[in-house]
Amino acid sequence: MLLDERDGRRIAKQFGLRVTGVLGILLQARREGRLSSLQEAMEQLREKAGFHIRGELFADLVRKSGESNT
């Protein structure tokens, strides 16, 4: 199941399910070569969906993906 809402994540954890958020899924896709640019995908989430990503987290994920933060 794919869901990234706070209550849903909390309940999933209570049932012992492993939880991975949208950004974790995107990072995994980038590492597997299924996504050409994690940075671009996160920027689109911010611009088109109003998805809030802290600057520090954004930079950390870009670093972990192997992309340079431009």
Secondary structure as GFF3:
##gff-version 3
##sequence-region A 1 70
A	DSSP	alpha_helix	6	14	.	.	.	ID=ss1
A	DSSP	alpha_helix	22	31	.	.	.	ID=ss2
A	DSSP	alpha_helix	38	49	.	.	.	ID=ss3
A	DSSP	alpha_helix	55	65	.	.	.	ID=ss4
###
